[in-house]
Amino acid sequence: MREPQLLGGWLEAARARADAWKKALFAVLGALVVLNIFITPHHPHFMGEGLPGFWAVFSLGATIAMVYVLKKIVYPVLARPEDDNGRP
């Protein structure tokens, strides 16, 4: 029964150092983009794939699009009360 307390302690320690984890994550992501400038694909499948940082920009755009769709379209549908049948 000591396992949940051990995991809980680890999660509390990680939560206490959340800023350090964020900085480390952004440092790794930045390093990957910089490495992409020097290490390019040998045979890109399409023109954009050969550009440095393409996948970073593409994933940022896709994330922004998904957040917009979820906030504007999906959330209002899910937030309706159960007894609401959609009619005015």
Secondary structure in CASP SS format (residue, H / E / C, confidence):
PFRMAT SS
TARGET T0000
AUTHOR 0000-0000-0000
METHOD secondary structure of the structure
MODEL  1
M C 1.00
R C 1.00
E H 1.00
P H 1.00
Q H 1.00
L H 1.00
L H 1.00
G H 1.00
G H 1.00
W H 1.00
L H 1.00
E H 1.00
A H 1.00
A H 1.00
R H 1.00
A H 1.00
R C 1.00
A H 1.00
D H 1.00
A H 1.00
W H 1.00
K H 1.00
K H 1.00
A H 1.00
L H 1.00
F H 1.00
A H 1.00
V H 1.00
L H 1.00
G H 1.00
A H 1.00
L H 1.00
V H 1.00
V H 1.00
L H 1.00
N H 1.00
I H 1.00
F H 1.00
I C 1.00
T C 1.00
P C 1.00
H C 1.00
H C 1.00
P C 1.00
H C 1.00
F C 1.00
M H 1.00
G H 1.00
E H 1.00
G H 1.00
L C 1.00
P C 1.00
G C 1.00
F H 1.00
W H 1.00
A H 1.00
V H 1.00
F H 1.00
S H 1.00
L H 1.00
G H 1.00
A H 1.00
T H 1.00
I H 1.00
A H 1.00
M H 1.00
V H 1.00
Y H 1.00
V H 1.00
L H 1.00
K H 1.00
K H 1.00
I H 1.00
V H 1.00
Y H 1.00
P H 1.00
V H 1.00
L H 1.00
A C 1.00
R C 1.00
P C 1.00
E C 1.00
D C 1.00
D C 1.00
N C 1.00
G C 1.00
R C 1.00
P C 1.00
END
